[in-house]
Amino acid sequence: MLLNMKTLSTLWHKKSCDKCKNEFPVHKDWVNPPTHCGPCRLISQKFVDAVEFLVKESVSEAPIDTKRTFLKLLQKAGSCYRQKKFDGENQVAAWLSTERDLAYIIWNDKNLRVTVLKCIKKLKFQRREDARADKCNEIRSARLSNRTRRWSG
């Protein structure tokens, strides 16, 4: 049975995000609706680390086209961040706004969103695994913390 647009619009309503105050759709039948929008959930899950892992690690299962897309996004974010700093914006504010822009782009592209969420899940699972996975996580964390982010100028 096909639902018309009016019926669909009555099933969904807008809710304001607790963090950024942006509105996002919530289904009226959900028992436990989210309190944060998609980009805020990505930010709280440290999605940038997952994106860096997808781009830098050869073991990631992401297709090469997806890796290229992430790389282009990171490069654009880097130039945007540097421009904001050049324009005199506070370094922290510049980073937070750039991170939010990147999260918004990834959240609104289903392919990128699914890839990042799977990677976050995989990295969380690795954190709870055996000693070998712990060692891999230590090495990766050391590598990521020793290097500055691509856009840290």
Secondary structure, DSSP 8 states (H G I E B T S, - for coil): ----HHHHHHHEEEEE-TTT--EEEEETT-SS--SS-HHHHHHHTTHHHHHHHHHH-TT----HHHHHHHHHHHHHHHHHHHHHHHTT--HHHHHHHHHHHHHHHHHHSHHHHHHHHHHHHHHHHHHTS-HHHHHHHHHHHHHHHHS--TT--
